[in-house]
Amino acid sequence: MTALRKSAVCVLGTGLIGGSVLRAAAAAGYRSWGYNRSAAGAEAARADGFDVGTDIRPVLERAAAEDAVIVVGVPMPALDSVLSDIRLLAPGCVLTDVISVKAPVLATVRKHELEARFVGGHPMAGTAESGWAASGADLFAGAVWALGVDPGTHAESWTRVARLALDCGAVIAPVVAEEHDRAVARISHLPHVLAETLAVAGAAGGDLALGLAAGSFRDGTRVAGTAPGLVRAICEPNAAALLDALDDTLRLLGDARDTLAADGTLGTLIDAGYSERNRYDTLEREDITGIRPGDHDWHERLRAAGQRGGVIRQLD
């Protein structure tokens, strides 16, 4: 494996997550530039001193010339078009993404025959806001950045993307695509659906209910303030895993409803919820060390460590 080096970084899509990657990479000393389809978004980035254009051709030609890591930050519906451009203009670059599902992204990457240097990524960070104005260089500070270790992942490509994630302030959780999608269905996509549901159910109580609403309603509906189109783009590509999570949730709610109707209690749900929240609050993360990309079975060893909740805080 070649020595670590600080790559140039090209970000395609400079909304909340992509824009934050661009800001964080620049702050960490990377040569960085980007592309954004929206002229207003690109202009806002340029006003803040960042090199962001609306013509993808020169952006990708520069990426190819400088051997940049390309970070795809567009919504899932725009991925196919962007990958077509990458295949045409910069097929030899290391490629990663920050899209919230991994199996559909990996399938699309393979369709465009770009998998040789692809490393799937998903920073577990965000806000209810969107667009360049919501982005920040510190968004990933202390956050977990899921990074793909699917079979066939190239060791040097993985190392370059991992270094970028660490330099952005994150820690790395190694994952494979399908396991990632099942996990985020429960801790990211399901909360969006539940927040929308709580917002609707709460508002059904009228202005009095909304006027009395305080912290628990505010916190429980926070992500319902996310733009609807973005929520659909995040959740709907992960439909199969989200359906499983919704089925489990409906079963839990149904059991609680049945016991409340029968004997005035909420059954075991309250105690179980308290216990599992405490488990989350007290989870101790294993520091993953001693596994070098390129070593024998490195994909599977990192995958197993990630399944235990382990994270990489620095590269060996």
C-alpha positions in Angstrom: 0.0 0.0 0.0 1.3 3.5 -0.8 2.1 6.0 1.9 -0.8 8.2 3.1 -1.1 11.5 1.4 -3.4 14.4 1.7 -5.5 14.2 -1.5 -7.2 17.0 -3.5 -11.0 16.8 -2.9 -13.7 17.5 -5.4 -17.3 17.7 -3.9 -20.3 17.2 -6.2 -23.3 18.7 -4.5 -22.7 21.4 -1.9 -25.8 21.2 0.3 -25.7 20.6 4.0 -23.5 17.5 4.0 -21.5 18.0 0.8 -21.0 21.6 1.7 -19.8 20.7 5.1 -17.3 18.2 3.6 -16.0 21.0 1.3 -15.6 23.4 4.3 -14.0 20.8 6.6 -11.6 19.6 3.9 -10.5 23.1 3.1 -10.1 23.8 6.8 -7.9 20.7 7.1 -5.6 21.9 4.3 -6.9 19.9 1.3 -7.0 21.5 -2.1 -10.7 21.5 -2.6 -13.3 22.7 -5.1 -16.8 21.6 -6.0 -19.9 21.6 -8.2 -23.5 22.5 -7.5 -26.4 22.3 -9.9 -28.2 25.3 -8.3 -26.7 28.6 -9.4 -27.8 30.2 -6.2 -26.1 27.5 -4.1 -22.9 27.8 -6.1 -22.9 31.6 -5.8 -23.4 31.4 -2.0 -20.4 29.1 -1.8 -18.3 31.4 -3.9 -19.3 34.4 -1.8 -17.8 32.5 1.2 -14.6 32.0 -0.7 -15.0 28.5 -2.1 -14.4 27.4 -5.7 -17.8 26.0 -6.7 -19.1 26.0 -10.2 -22.3 25.0 -12.0 -20.7 23.3 -15.0 -19.6 19.8 -14.0 -17.3 19.2 -16.9 -14.4 21.5 -15.9 -14.9 20.5 -12.2 -14.4 16.8 -13.1 -11.6 17.5 -15.6 -9.7 19.2 -12.8 -10.4 16.2 -10.5 -8.9 13.8 -13.1 -5.9 16.1 -13.6 -5.2 16.3 -9.9 -6.1 12.8 -8.9 -8.7 14.1 -6.5 -11.0 12.1 -4.2 -14.5 12.8 -5.6 -17.2 13.1 -3.0 -20.7 12.7 -4.3 -23.2 14.7 -2.2 -26.2 14.8 -4.5 -29.6 13.3 -3.6 -30.1 9.7 -4.6 -32.4 10.6 -7.6 -29.5 12.6 -9.1 -26.9 9.9 -8.6 -27.3 8.2 -12.0 -26.6 11.4 -14.0 -23.6 12.4 -11.9 -22.0 9.0 -12.2 -22.5 9.1 -15.9 -20.4 12.3 -15.9 -17.8 10.8 -13.7 -17.4 7.7 -15.9 -16.9 10.0 -18.9 -14.6 12.6 -17.4 -12.8 11.2 -14.3 -13.2 7.4 -14.1 -9.8 6.8 -12.5 -10.4 9.0 -9.4 -11.1 7.6 -6.0 -14.8 7.9 -5.5 -16.9 8.1 -2.4 -20.3 9.4 -1.4 -22.2 10.8 1.6 -25.7 9.5 0.6 -27.8 8.0 3.4 -28.3 4.5 1.8 -25.5 2.3 0.7 -26.8 -0.7 -1.2 -28.7 1.3 -3.9 -25.6 3.5 -4.3 -23.3 0.6 -4.7 -25.6 -1.0 -7.2 -25.6 2.2 -9.3 -21.9 2.6 -9.0 -21.5 -1.0 -10.4 -23.9 -0.2 -13.2 -21.6 2.6 -14.3 -18.5 0.3 -13.8 -16.9 2.6 -11.3 -16.7 0.2 -8.4 -12.9 -0.4 -8.7 -12.0 2.7 -6.7 -15.3 3.3 -4.9 -15.7 3.5 -1.1 -19.2 4.0 0.2 -19.6 6.6 2.9 -22.2 8.1 5.2 -21.5 10.7 7.8 -24.0 10.3 10.7 -24.5 14.0 11.1 -26.9 16.7 10.0 -29.5 19.2 11.0 -33.1 19.9 10.0 -31.8 22.7 7.8 -30.5 22.2 4.3 -28.4 23.9 1.6 -25.0 25.6 1.6 -26.0 28.2 4.3 -26.6 25.3 6.8 -23.2 23.7 6.2 -20.3 24.1 8.5 -16.7 22.9 8.9 -17.4 21.5 12.3 -20.5 19.5 11.4 -18.6 16.2 11.6 -16.6 16.9 14.8 -16.9 13.8 16.9 -19.5 12.3 14.5 -19.5 8.7 13.3 -18.7 8.3 9.6 -19.8 5.0 8.2 -17.3 3.8 5.6 -17.8 0.8 3.4 -15.6 -2.4 3.6 -17.6 -4.4 1.1 -15.7 -7.2 -0.6 -13.5 -5.8 -3.4 -13.0 -2.4 -1.8 -9.5 -1.2 -2.8 -7.2 -0.7 0.1 -5.5 2.5 -1.0 -8.8 4.1 -2.0 -10.2 3.1 1.3 -7.3 4.7 3.1 -7.5 7.9 1.3 -11.2 8.3 2.0 -10.7 7.3 5.6 -8.0 9.9 6.1 -10.4 12.5 4.7 -13.2 11.5 7.1 -10.7 11.6 10.1 -9.4 15.0 9.0 -13.0 16.3 8.9 -13.2 15.5 12.6 -15.2 12.2 12.5 -14.5 8.7 13.7 -15.0 5.8 11.3 -17.4 2.9 11.6 -16.6 0.2 9.1 -19.7 -1.3 7.5 -20.9 -3.3 4.6 -23.7 -1.8 2.5 -26.7 -4.0 3.4 -26.0 -4.1 7.1 -25.6 -0.3 7.0 -29.0 0.1 5.4 -30.7 -2.1 7.9 -29.1 -0.2 10.8 -29.9 3.3 9.5 -33.5 2.3 8.8 -34.0 2.1 12.5 -31.9 4.9 13.9 -32.2 7.5 11.1 -35.0 6.8 8.7 -37.6 5.5 11.2 -37.1 8.6 13.4 -38.0 10.8 10.4 -41.2 8.9 9.9 -42.1 9.0 13.6 -41.3 12.7 13.8 -43.7 13.4 10.9 -46.3 11.2 12.6 -46.0 12.9 15.9 -46.2 16.3 14.2 -49.5 15.4 12.5 -51.0 13.7 15.6 -50.0 16.6 17.9 -51.4 19.2 15.5 -54.7 17.3 15.4 -55.2 18.6 19.0 -55.6 22.0 17.6 -54.0 25.3 18.5 -54.5 24.6 22.2 -52.3 21.5 22.0 -49.7 23.3 19.9 -49.8 26.2 22.4 -49.1 23.8 25.3 -46.4 21.9 23.5 -43.0 22.0 25.1 -39.7 20.1 25.1 -40.8 16.6 24.4 -42.9 17.6 21.4 -40.2 20.0 20.1 -37.5 17.4 20.4 -39.6 14.5 19.0 -40.6 16.5 15.9 -37.3 18.3 15.2 -36.5 16.4 12.0 -40.0 16.9 10.8 -38.7 20.4 10.0 -36.6 18.9 7.2 -37.7 19.7 3.7 -40.2 17.0 2.5 -38.4 16.3 -0.7 -35.1 15.7 1.2 -36.9 13.3 3.6 -38.3 11.3 0.7 -34.9 11.2 -1.0 -33.4 9.9 2.3 -36.0 7.4 3.3 -37.7 5.9 0.2 -34.6 4.3 -1.4 -34.3 2.2 1.8 -37.9 1.0 1.6 -37.3 -2.7 2.4 -35.3 -2.1 5.5 -37.6 0.7 6.6 -40.7 -1.5 6.2 -39.1 -4.0 8.6 -38.5 -1.3 11.1 -42.0 0.1 10.7 -43.5 -3.4 11.2 -41.6 -3.8 14.5 -42.7 -0.3 15.6 -46.3 -0.9 14.8 -46.2 -4.2 16.7 -44.8 -2.4 19.8 -47.3 0.4 19.6 -50.1 -2.1 19.0 -49.2 -4.1 22.1 -49.0 -0.9 24.2 -52.4 0.2 22.9 -53.9 -3.2 23.7 -52.7 -3.3 27.2 -53.8 0.4 27.8 -57.3 -0.5 26.5 -57.4 -3.7 28.6 -56.1 -2.6 32.0 -55.0 1.0 31.7 -51.2 0.4 31.5 -48.7 0.7 28.7 -47.4 -2.8 29.3 -43.7 -3.4 29.0 -42.9 -0.6 26.4 -42.0 2.1 28.9 -39.5 -0.1 30.9 -38.0 -1.5 27.7 -37.7 1.9 26.2 -36.0 3.3 29.3 -33.6 0.3 29.3 -32.6 0.6 25.7 -32.1 4.4 25.9 -29.8 3.8 28.8 -27.9 1.2 26.8 -27.4 3.8 24.0 -26.2 6.4 26.5 -23.7 4.1 28.1 -22.5 2.3 25.0 -18.7 1.9 25.1 -17.1 2.0 21.7 -14.2 -0.3 21.0 -11.2 1.5 19.4 -10.3 -0.5 16.3 -6.6 -0.8 15.9 -4.1 -3.1 14.4 -6.0 -3.8 11.2 -4.3 -2.4 8.1 -6.1 -2.1 4.8 -4.5 -4.5 2.4 -3.7 -7.1 5.1 -5.2 -10.6 4.9 -9.0 -10.6 5.5 -8.9 -6.8 6.3 -12.4 -6.3 4.9 -14.0 -9.0 7.1 -12.0 -8.0 10.2 -13.0 -4.4 10.0 -16.6 -5.5 9.3 -16.7 -7.6 12.5 -15.2 -4.8 14.6 -17.8 -2.4 13.2 -20.6 -4.9 14.1 -19.4 -4.7 17.7 -19.8 -0.9 17.6 -16.1 -0.3 17.2 -14.7 2.9 15.5 -11.4 3.9 14.1 -10.0 7.1 15.6 -6.7 7.2 13.7 -5.0 5.2 11.0 -2.2 2.9 12.0 
